[in-house]
Amino acid sequence: MPTGPLHFRFVNSFVNGVPTQESFSCRCMIGEEHVEGPDLQDYEPEPETFPFAGAEEIFDSSGRDEDYDFR
């Protein structure tokens, strides 16, 4: 199987909501450093007022019970 010259492959990911980047040695046919995964430059943390999608609907459907406020 043909291989390319030794270079690095960078893998972007999110771990517990924090952007991370790992590097690995690579000999693929691309032959130059490359990045995989989401673009970390455009990363903006989600606002803490709504920790997940649908939080407002859950709060409304529970009769606005303060014990079940997921916002």
N, C-alpha and C positions, 0 to 999 in steps of 0.2 A: 504494500500500500504506500503510495507516495506521500511524503510529508514536506512541509515547508520549513523555512528557517525558524530557529528558536525565537520566540517573542512572548509577550504577556497578553493574557486575556483578563479583562476586568469585568467583574459581575456586580452590578448594582442591585440592592434589595432593601426592603424595609424590615427591621427587626423590632418588634414592639413599638411600631410607629416612628422609629428612628432610622434615618437613611444610613446605610452602610455600603462599603465597597471592598471587595476582596479581589486579590490578584492571583493568577495561576500561570504557570509555565504552559506554553501552548506551541504546537508544531502543525497547526492546520494549514490549509492551502492559501488562506488569506495572506499569510506571510508577514503581517505587520500587526502592531498592537490594536486591539479592538475592544469595544465596550458592549456588554449585553445587559439587558434589564431596563428598568425605568430610568428616565432622565432625572438625576438628582438636582440639577440646577434649577428646575422649575418647582421644586418641593416647597409646599406651604403647609404647615401643620393645620389640622382641622381645628376650628374654634371649639373651645371647651364647653360652650353653652349647649351644644348638641353633640353628645358623644357618639351617637350612631343614628343612622337614617331611621326616621319614623318615631323618634322620641316624643315629638310634639303630639302626634296622633295618639300615642299610648297614654300620655298625660291627659289629653282631652277625653279619651274613651273610658278612663278610670274614674270619671266624675271629678277630676281635679283633686284627687285625694293626695294630701301632702306626703303620706307614707309611701306613695308609689310615684313620686316625681323622678323620672329618669333623665331629666334635662341636666 
